Amino acid sequence: MINKRLLIKNLLAHNDENSFYDKKRKVDITHKEGKAKFLKHICALSNSNPKNNSFIVIGVEDEDNKIIGVHFFDDSKIQNLINAYLTNPPIVQYENIPFPHLPDDKVVGLVTIRPIDKITSLRKNIWKYYGGSVFFRDGSMSMPKVFDIEIKDVNSKIVNAIEAHAQNNIEYTLDGVFDFMNKRKDYNPQYKVFKEYFVLCWSGQKKVIKNDVFFSRVDIELINEQVRLFFSTLDEVSITYDSNTFKIIEYVSLGLQNQNKYYKLEETLIHFEDNAHYTIETKLLFEPPQFDKKVLHHIYNSNNAILEKIKKGFTLNKNEVLDLKNLPATYLICYFNAFHEALDKLNEAKPYLKAYSKTIYNSYQEAIRILRKVKYS
């Protein structure tokens, strides 16, 4: 089994970027330009390596290979983006890899692109790239090229050697378990061995609501693979497991007039196999709550009035301040109930909520996070 932290170090030590490896300080796929550039690199690396894995390491300075890290990337729908924009899309996995010297909120992103032995191309236009474009790696650059039918394999021996040097051993595994248990003492750390091979550690802040157990501030680390999942203080999840699987279900609290309910948002399932392989699958479970349209019309109009007041700098009364706290969530509920303009209003409110209160702006970010997960699915 490959230790992903060692793999990253071996990649960084292997000269510079080339036809099977790229490195980035950060990746932003929230805008068209960032999506287009990311898709271009995926396309080029897939085409340049028909027989072996390719990699993108994210969170590294380009000049000196300094590992600076990036924030956790929780967008599990990255494969959907690739499938939507690429013909013959490769299988792509994004993993958050912790490094001891980085702060707890920073990791290194590792994108692994599996070989498919087919030409990958853009399915449709995006940003300045045209549908049908084909990219290859030319040294450290991803370039559009006219290609021959035969794709040459020149990297298999090098990549196999790099992956072989990153194999796990018992010392790394034990060190990883003890390090996790010591760092997470405040959150009841636990561990379990799956299939006599995989060691998984997890911890979380427990709370019980109406006999249901939820966790927040959850850290999950698959020690053998140096892969880490993280749920913040604002997240609420349930955890269940058996001899083959470890399941995390993320919930979101939504409702009107302070009568919230928990709704399932997303399920992450880690499945362990007997042949020393594992998979991590994520599935959206969210079904938007439906409410009476008359009530929603009243709330929507009230939100609009409050938004106009804070835009003009007017002072809010006590009830309006309470409604403002719920404004991002109630706009989101309105949008899920076919008030399509509510999304425009939510985006319009962003700078004013940010200036008004950090707590309220956190509520806005949570609403956008839910929306982003739903839209990608």
Secondary structure, DSSP 8 states (H G I E B T S, - for coil): -B-HHHHHHHHHHSSS-BTTEEEES----SSHHHHHHHHHHHHHHHHH-SSS-EEEEESB-TTT--B--EE----TTHHHHHHHHEES---EEEEEE--TTS-TTEEEEEEEE---SS--EESS-BTTB-TT--EEEETTEEEE----SS-----HHHHHHHHHTTB--HHHHHHHHHHHHHHTGGG--EEEEETTTEEEEEEEEEEEETTEEEEEEEEEEEGGGTEEEEE-TT-EEEEEE-SSEEEEEEEEEEEETTEEEEEEEEEEEEEE-TTS-EEEEEEE--------HHHHHHHHHHHHHHHHHHHTT----HHHHHHHHHHHHHHHHHHHTT-THHHHHHHHHHHHHHHH-HHHHHHHHHHHHHHHHHHH-
